Amino acid sequence: MPKPDDVKADFSKEELALLVSRLQKHLAIEHEVELGRFEVESLIDFLAGTVGVHFYNRGLADAQTLLAEQIDRFNDGIYQLERTMAS
């Protein structure tokens, strides 16, 4: 399993360009920081390897919870289909 620092953002060129643009605008407006494309891409890779891991794991946990709820409903439906034996 890769360490967080080894994780690289796997975005298409279009997705990466959009993320770079949005992050550059945010940094300029909110923090008065001007960064070039390569610096922002490096920041995105860093965030993907640190913060991104937590968002990814949270997403997996949410998916697991949703699946467990659906399995419970499915099992309830099967239980309701069961028939009792006549006495």
Secondary structure per residue as TSV (DSSP state, phi and psi in degrees):
chain	resnum	aa	ss	phi	psi
A	1	M	-	360.0	129.9
A	2	P	-	-69.9	148.9
A	3	K	-	-72.0	155.5
A	4	P	G	-52.0	-38.0
A	5	D	G	-68.9	-18.9
A	6	D	G	-88.0	-10.8
A	7	V	-	-76.4	130.8
A	8	K	-	-113.7	144.1
A	9	A	-	-66.9	131.6
A	10	D	-	-111.6	76.5
A	11	F	-	-112.0	152.3
A	12	S	-	-67.1	166.6
A	13	K	H	-59.0	-39.3
A	14	E	H	-67.9	-44.1
A	15	E	H	-62.6	-44.6
A	16	L	H	-63.7	-42.5
A	17	A	H	-60.6	-41.7
A	18	L	H	-65.2	-44.7
A	19	L	H	-62.4	-43.1
A	20	V	H	-60.5	-47.7
A	21	S	H	-60.1	-46.6
A	22	R	H	-65.6	-40.7
A	23	L	H	-68.9	-40.0
A	24	Q	H	-59.6	-45.1
A	25	K	H	-63.3	-44.0
A	26	H	H	-60.4	-48.0
A	27	L	H	-62.7	-39.5
A	28	A	H	-67.5	-44.2
A	29	I	H	-75.8	-49.2
A	30	E	H	-82.3	-29.2
A	31	H	H	-127.6	1.0
A	32	E	-	52.6	43.5
A	33	V	-	-117.2	127.7
A	34	E	-	-107.1	119.4
A	35	L	-	-124.9	146.5
A	36	G	-	-80.3	174.4
A	37	R	H	-57.7	-46.3
A	38	F	H	-66.1	-38.6
A	39	E	H	-64.7	-41.5
A	40	V	H	-69.1	-39.0
A	41	E	H	-61.2	-39.3
A	42	S	H	-64.4	-40.8
A	43	L	H	-63.5	-41.0
A	44	I	H	-62.3	-43.5
A	45	D	H	-60.7	-42.3
A	46	F	H	-62.2	-47.3
A	47	L	H	-63.8	-38.6
A	48	A	H	-62.2	-36.9
A	49	G	H	-81.7	-15.6
A	50	T	T	-112.8	-75.0
A	51	V	H	-68.1	-38.9
A	52	G	H	-57.5	-35.9
A	53	V	H	-60.5	-39.8
A	54	H	H	-68.5	-41.3
A	55	F	H	-63.8	-41.3
A	56	Y	H	-61.4	-48.5
A	57	N	H	-64.0	-37.5
A	58	R	H	-63.5	-41.2
A	59	G	H	-62.1	-41.1
A	60	L	H	-63.4	-43.1
A	61	A	H	-63.3	-41.3
A	62	D	H	-63.3	-42.1
A	63	A	H	-64.4	-40.2
A	64	Q	H	-64.0	-41.8
A	65	T	H	-62.6	-45.8
A	66	L	H	-61.1	-44.3
A	67	L	H	-63.3	-42.0
A	68	A	H	-61.8	-40.5
A	69	E	H	-64.2	-41.1
A	70	Q	H	-67.6	-38.2
A	71	I	H	-64.4	-40.4
A	72	D	H	-60.4	-44.8
A	73	R	H	-64.0	-39.0
A	74	F	H	-62.6	-46.5
A	75	N	H	-62.1	-39.7
A	76	D	H	-61.2	-41.5
A	77	G	H	-63.1	-40.9
A	78	I	H	-65.6	-42.2
A	79	Y	H	-59.5	-39.9
A	80	Q	H	-67.3	-23.1
A	81	L	H	-81.1	-16.5
A	82	E	-	-62.4	145.6
A	83	R	-	-113.2	146.1
A	84	T	-	-91.1	154.2
A	85	M	-	-80.4	137.0
A	86	A	-	-67.7	140.4
A	87	S	-	-82.6	360.0
